[in-house]
Amino acid sequence: MKKLEITIKPESLEKVKEILFEKGCTGMTVISAMGCGNQKGDQESTFFKGGNFRINLLPKIQVIAYVSDEIIEDVLISIHEQIASGQVGDGKVAVYAIEDLMRIRTSERGDKAL
């Protein structure tokens, strides 16, 4: 089993959801985030209570999903093929090995918990 942390532009979320569902991943967690990488973020100043601040972070979405070892390569290839624009800021996918996974409701473990 693998845990995927997929950090993407907000406009890529629907496509990532489609990819995951098509490949057999039935669940995910979606988190709104801010971040910057090679593009160095937004260079505009933003006014918050108390003054102007330079916020060099751009809106991002982080999708967390657990997938079986059998589909991980297909998922990664599809994400690259369908999400990559060739522009800085497309995002990243971190892949983590999962030792065990338990569904709390049923206490199913391992692949059965996916």
Summary of the structure (lengths in Angstrom):
residues: 114
radius of gyration: 16.9
end to end distance: 8.8
largest distance: 52.3
contacts: 287
relative contact order: 0.30
helix: 26%
strand: 36%
